[in-house]
Amino acid sequence: MDAKKFLPLAFLAALPLLSFGQSDTAQVKVWTLEDCIRYAREKNLNVQSAQVNLFSAESDIKQASAARLPGLSASISQGLTHARRDIESNENAYAYSANAQLSASMTLYNGGRLNNTLTQKKTEAQARAYDVARTRNDIEISVTQAYLQVLYARESVGINQKTVESSLSQVELSKELYEAGSIALSDYAQMQSQYASDKYQLVAAQNTLDKSILDLKQLLELEAGYDFRLDFPEISDEQVSEPIPSSLSVYNSALQSMPEVKSAQLGIESAKLGEKIAKASGIPSLSLSAGIGTGYATTSSDAFARQLDRSLSENVGLSLSIPIFNNRNTRTAVEKARLQSVSADLSLQSVKKDLLSTVESLWQDAVSAQSRYQAASEQLRSAQISYDLVNQQFAEGMKNTVELLQEKNNYLSAQMEAVQAKYQAVLSIKLLNFYQNKPITL
């Protein structure tokens, strides 16, 4: 076959294969920060464990509600009795009997114990719901930190990659200068050593990036072997220089919106209800009971139906229980309930204190990082100009190897400092916004 005809045909035949490969590639999910947060808030095991606690609390509500309803029970008993020998036949005599009873009881008054218990269980369920929200917030913060760590590590790899490329060019230039007799062998060897060191730093940076991606994947609890690919958005200077809200405004917003605060407040309400429940143990209680029963026995000559009718009995009664002395159980329960209220109040104060500490630290980190980034950016511009100048002078034989490498290291250090300050500022600002009940986005 003519080669000119064969090539177009081969290309057309390969199109389906190319399309298939593109389709497979298109199916691979690329995770954004928002995707990671959304997935972790629903699938994280700690979140699921908190949801189990919520479901358990909801079951307690059903139990406390049902406790106010009448209790109903039924019982059936049967018996076989060995009687004396029959005088006429001299045979053993047996008597069979059966009884059935249906009874009901209901608490009419017990000092509000049942109602307060139901209210307490509802309060605790609301607290567990806020615990779920708090757990989701915790995982969202962790995912954000891990994701930005990946972005930082990736940018560090880029810086080190450019450094290696620059080192390679300098090694090649040094070789030419050495062969021309412009520099000594020691200078050329020093450039080679620096090139090897830069390659090592690149490998270390790549390993750090791989480890950061793995940490994020494990935080999301993705299955082994999952092809985890991330979106790498560019962080603009506007994001780094975003206005920082005052720590007081962030703290006040957090007090109104953060679930850990609401959960602690509900803990105080639950403890107060616990005091009322404990006090109810020392109050008289009134209960109503009713029952109906009948029976049958072979010793009676009456027919079965007649026996059931004649044996039918009904009862109804009121029971008043007055606690007089119960070995100090009630007083001890009340004292412990009051201490629980004190503990709940201390827990709320501790939550508020920790929240204030977190907000103030984030605010300080954001202010510090923005200042560092501004200073590092200026330093980076100066270091780059100086490095470019010395690099040119080295090529012209006006600067030695030591001076070149010193400027190069200064330039690299300025780059890394600027990158570190950039991501620290972005993280702190995003978390401050988060404590103002704003979503985290990039």
C-alpha positions in Angstrom: 0.0 0.0 0.0 1.2 3.5 -0.8 2.7 5.2 2.3 0.8 8.4 1.6 -2.5 6.6 1.7 -1.5 4.5 4.7 -0.7 7.3 7.1 -4.1 9.1 6.9 -5.9 5.7 7.3 -3.7 4.9 10.3 -4.5 8.2 11.9 -8.2 7.8 11.4 -8.1 4.3 12.9 -6.3 5.7 16.0 -8.9 8.4 16.6 -11.2 6.1 18.7 -8.3 5.1 20.8 -7.3 8.7 21.4 -10.8 9.6 22.2 -11.0 6.7 24.7 -7.9 7.8 26.4 -9.1 11.3 26.7 -12.4 10.1 28.1 -10.6 8.1 30.8 -8.5 11.1 31.7 -11.5 13.4 31.9 -13.1 11.0 34.4 -10.4 11.6 37.0 -11.7 14.0 39.6 -9.7 17.1 40.3 -10.3 18.1 43.9 -10.6 21.8 44.8 -10.4 23.0 48.4 -14.2 23.3 48.4 -14.5 19.7 47.2 -12.2 18.5 50.0 -14.1 20.4 52.7 -17.5 19.2 51.4 -16.4 15.6 51.4 -14.7 15.7 54.8 -17.7 17.3 56.5 -19.9 14.4 55.5 -17.6 11.3 55.3 -15.1 11.9 58.2 -15.2 9.1 60.8 -15.2 11.6 63.7 -18.2 13.3 62.1 -20.0 10.0 61.8 -19.2 9.1 65.4 -20.7 12.4 66.6 -23.8 11.7 64.5 -24.1 8.3 66.3 -24.1 10.2 69.6 -26.9 12.5 68.2 -29.0 9.5 67.2 -28.6 8.0 70.7 -29.7 11.3 72.2 -32.8 11.3 70.0 -33.6 7.8 71.2 -33.4 9.1 74.8 -36.0 11.7 73.9 -38.4 9.0 72.7 -37.8 7.0 75.9 -38.4 10.0 78.1 -41.6 10.9 76.2 -42.9 7.3 76.5 -42.3 7.3 80.2 -45.2 9.8 80.7 -47.6 7.3 79.1 -49.5 4.6 81.1 -47.6 1.3 81.4 -49.6 -1.8 80.4 -48.7 -5.4 81.1 -50.4 -8.8 80.9 -49.7 -12.0 82.7 -50.9 -15.6 82.4 -50.1 -18.4 84.8 -50.9 -22.1 84.8 -50.5 -24.7 87.5 -50.9 -28.4 88.1 -51.5 -29.5 91.7 -51.1 -33.1 93.0 -54.1 -33.7 95.3 -54.8 -36.7 97.7 -55.7 -40.1 96.4 -59.2 -40.7 95.3 -60.9 -42.8 98.1 -63.1 -44.8 95.7 -60.6 -45.5 92.9 -57.4 -45.2 95.0 -55.8 -43.3 92.1 -53.8 -40.0 92.3 -55.8 -36.9 91.7 -54.5 -33.8 89.9 -56.0 -30.3 89.8 -55.3 -27.8 86.9 -55.7 -24.1 87.2 -55.1 -21.1 85.0 -55.2 -17.3 85.7 -54.9 -14.3 83.4 -54.5 -10.6 84.4 -54.2 -7.3 82.6 -52.8 -4.3 84.6 -52.0 -0.7 83.9 -50.3 2.0 85.9 -49.5 5.7 85.3 -47.7 8.3 87.3 -49.9 11.3 87.9 -47.4 13.5 89.8 -43.8 13.1 90.8 -42.6 16.7 91.3 -42.2 17.3 87.6 -39.5 14.7 87.3 -40.9 13.2 84.0 -41.4 16.5 82.3 -38.0 17.8 83.4 -36.4 14.6 82.2 -38.0 15.0 78.8 -36.9 18.6 78.5 -33.4 17.7 79.6 -33.1 14.9 77.0 -34.3 17.4 74.3 -31.7 19.9 75.5 -28.9 17.2 75.4 -30.0 16.2 71.9 -29.6 19.8 70.7 -26.2 19.9 72.3 -25.2 16.7 70.5 -26.3 18.4 67.2 -24.0 21.3 67.9 -21.3 18.7 68.7 -21.7 17.4 65.2 -21.4 20.9 63.8 -18.3 21.5 65.9 -16.7 18.3 64.7 -17.4 19.3 61.1 -15.9 22.7 61.7 -12.8 21.1 63.2 -12.3 18.9 60.1 -12.9 21.9 57.8 -10.1 23.8 59.5 -7.8 20.8 59.4 -8.5 20.3 55.7 -7.9 23.9 54.9 -4.6 23.8 56.8 -3.5 20.6 54.9 -4.6 22.0 51.5 -2.7 25.2 51.9 0.3 23.2 53.1 0.1 21.4 49.8 0.0 24.7 47.9 3.0 25.9 49.9 5.0 22.7 49.2 4.2 22.9 45.5 5.4 26.4 45.2 8.5 25.5 47.1 9.1 22.7 44.5 8.8 25.3 41.7 11.3 27.6 43.4 13.8 24.8 43.9 13.2 23.6 40.3 14.2 27.0 38.9 17.2 27.1 41.3 18.4 23.8 39.9 18.0 25.0 36.3 19.9 28.2 37.2 22.6 26.0 38.9 23.0 23.9 35.8 23.5 27.0 33.6 26.1 28.2 36.0 27.9 24.9 36.0 28.0 25.0 32.2 29.2 28.6 32.3 31.8 27.7 34.9 33.1 24.9 32.8 33.6 27.2 29.9 35.4 29.8 32.1 37.6 27.0 33.6 38.5 25.7 30.2 39.3 29.2 29.1 41.5 29.7 32.2 39.3 32.4 33.7 38.6 30.6 37.0 40.4 28.0 39.1 39.5 24.3 39.3 38.3 24.9 42.9 35.8 27.4 41.7 34.5 25.0 39.1 34.3 22.2 41.7 32.4 24.6 44.0 29.8 25.3 41.4 29.4 21.5 40.8 28.9 21.0 44.5 26.3 23.7 44.7 24.5 22.1 41.7 24.4 18.8 43.6 23.2 20.5 46.7 20.4 22.3 44.8 19.3 19.0 43.2 19.1 17.4 46.7 17.0 20.3 47.9 14.7 19.8 45.0 14.3 16.1 45.8 13.6 17.0 49.5 11.0 19.6 48.4 9.3 17.1 46.1 9.2 14.6 49.0 7.6 17.2 51.2 5.0 17.9 48.6 4.2 14.2 48.2 3.9 13.8 51.9 1.6 16.8 52.2 -0.7 15.4 49.5 -0.7 12.1 51.3 -1.5 13.8 54.6 -4.5 15.5 52.9 -5.6 12.3 51.3 -5.5 10.4 54.7 -7.3 13.3 56.3 -10.1 12.8 53.8 -9.9 9.1 54.6 -10.0 8.1 50.9 -9.6 4.5 50.0 -6.1 3.0 49.2 -5.2 3.3 45.6 -7.4 6.2 44.9 -6.0 8.5 42.2 -6.0 11.7 44.2 -5.5 14.8 42.1 -5.6 18.3 43.3 -6.5 21.7 41.8 -3.7 24.2 42.4 -5.1 27.7 42.3 -2.9 30.7 42.1 -2.9 32.8 45.3 -3.0 36.5 44.3 -1.5 39.4 46.2 -5.0 40.7 46.8 -5.8 37.6 48.8 -2.6 38.0 50.9 -3.4 41.7 51.5 -7.1 41.2 52.2 -8.2 43.5 55.1 -7.9 41.9 58.5 -11.1 42.2 60.7 -10.5 43.3 64.2 -10.1 40.5 66.7 -13.0 41.8 68.8 -15.4 41.7 66.0 -14.3 38.2 65.1 -14.6 37.1 68.7 -18.1 38.6 69.1 -19.3 36.9 65.9 -17.8 33.6 67.0 -19.6 33.8 70.3 -22.9 34.0 68.4 -22.2 31.4 65.7 -19.7 28.8 66.9 -21.4 25.5 67.9 -19.0 24.7 70.7 -20.3 27.8 72.5 -23.9 26.9 72.0 -23.2 23.3 73.1 -21.7 24.5 76.3 -24.6 26.9 76.9 -27.0 24.0 76.5 -24.8 22.0 78.9 -25.7 24.6 81.6 -29.4 24.3 80.9 -29.2 20.5 81.1 -27.4 20.7 84.4 -30.1 23.1 85.8 -32.7 20.6 84.8 -30.7 17.9 86.5 -31.0 19.8 89.8 -34.8 19.9 89.4 -34.9 16.2 88.7 -32.7 15.4 91.7 -35.0 17.5 94.0 -38.0 15.7 92.7 -36.8 12.5 94.4 -37.7 14.1 97.8 -41.2 15.1 96.8 -44.3 12.9 97.3 -45.4 11.1 94.2 -48.9 10.0 93.2 -49.7 7.1 90.8 -52.8 5.5 89.4 -53.2 1.8 88.9 -55.9 -0.5 87.5 -56.3 -4.1 86.7 -58.6 -6.9 85.5 -58.2 -10.6 85.9 -60.0 -14.0 85.8 -59.2 -17.6 86.3 -60.2 -21.2 85.7 -59.7 -24.4 87.7 -60.7 -28.1 87.2 -61.7 -28.4 90.8 -64.8 -26.4 90.1 -67.8 -28.0 88.6 -68.8 -24.9 86.7 -68.3 -24.7 83.0 -65.3 -23.0 81.6 -67.1 -19.8 80.4 -69.0 -19.5 83.7 -65.8 -19.8 85.7 -64.2 -17.1 83.7 -67.2 -14.9 84.3 -67.5 -15.6 88.0 -63.8 -15.3 88.6 -63.6 -11.9 86.8 -62.2 -9.2 89.1 -61.4 -5.5 88.6 -59.4 -3.1 90.6 -58.4 0.5 90.5 -56.3 2.4 93.0 -54.3 5.5 93.8 -50.9 5.2 95.5 -49.2 8.1 97.3 -45.5 7.6 98.1 -44.0 10.0 100.7 -40.2 9.9 101.0 -39.3 10.2 104.7 -35.7 9.0 104.9 -33.7 7.3 102.1 -30.2 7.2 103.6 -29.4 10.7 102.3 -29.7 9.6 98.7 -31.8 12.6 97.6 -29.6 15.2 99.3 -26.5 13.7 97.8 -28.1 13.6 94.3 -29.0 17.3 94.7 -25.5 18.3 95.8 -24.0 16.4 92.9 -26.4 18.1 90.5 -25.5 21.5 91.7 -21.8 20.7 91.3 -22.6 19.6 87.8 -24.1 23.0 87.1 -20.9 24.6 88.4 -18.9 22.4 86.2 -21.0 23.2 83.2 -20.6 26.9 83.8 -16.8 26.5 84.1 -16.9 24.5 80.8 -18.6 27.4 79.1 -16.0 29.9 80.5 -13.2 27.6 79.3 -14.8 27.4 75.8 -15.0 31.1 75.6 -11.4 31.5 76.8 -10.1 29.0 74.3 -12.1 30.7 71.5 -10.7 34.1 72.4 -7.2 32.7 72.5 -7.6 31.1 69.1 -9.0 34.3 67.5 -6.3 36.5 69.0 -3.6 34.2 67.9 -5.0 34.0 64.3 -5.3 37.8 64.3 -1.7 38.2 65.4 -0.5 35.6 62.9 -2.4 37.4 60.1 -1.0 40.8 60.9 2.5 39.4 61.3 2.4 37.4 58.1 1.1 40.4 56.1 4.0 42.5 57.4 6.5 39.7 56.7 5.1 39.2 53.2 5.4 42.9 52.4 8.9 43.1 53.8 9.9 39.8 52.1 8.5 41.0 48.8 10.7 44.1 48.9 13.6 42.0 50.0 12.9 39.6 47.2 12.9 42.4 44.6 16.2 43.7 45.9 17.7 40.2 46.1 16.7 39.4 42.6 18.3 42.6 41.2 21.4 42.0 43.1 21.6 38.3 42.1 21.1 39.1 38.4 23.8 41.8 38.6 26.3 39.5 40.3 25.5 36.7 37.9 26.2 38.9 35.0 29.4 40.2 36.6 30.5 36.6 37.3 30.1 35.8 33.6 32.3 38.8 32.8 34.9 37.7 35.4 34.2 40.6 37.7 32.9 38.5 40.6 34.2 35.2 42.1 32.3 32.0 42.8 31.9 32.8 46.5 30.2 36.1 45.9 27.9 34.5 43.3 26.8 31.7 45.5 26.2 34.1 48.4 23.9 36.2 46.3 22.2 33.1 45.0 21.5 31.8 48.5 20.2 35.2 49.6 17.8 35.2 46.6 16.6 31.7 47.4 16.1 32.6 51.0 14.1 35.6 50.1 11.9 33.6 47.8 11.2 31.0 50.5 10.5 33.6 53.1 8.0 35.4 50.8 6.2 32.1 50.0 6.0 31.1 53.7 4.6 34.5 54.7 2.1 34.5 51.9 0.5 31.2 52.8 0.6 32.0 56.5 -1.3 35.2 55.9 -3.9 33.5 53.6 -4.5 30.8 56.1 -4.9 33.1 59.1 -7.3 35.4 57.2 -9.4 32.5 55.9 -9.7 31.2 59.4 -10.6 34.6 60.9 -13.4 34.8 58.2 -14.4 31.3 59.2 -14.9 32.4 62.8 -17.1 35.1 61.5 -19.3 32.4 60.0 -18.1 32.9 56.4 -17.3 29.9 54.1 -13.7 29.1 53.3 -12.9 29.4 49.6 -9.9 30.1 47.5 
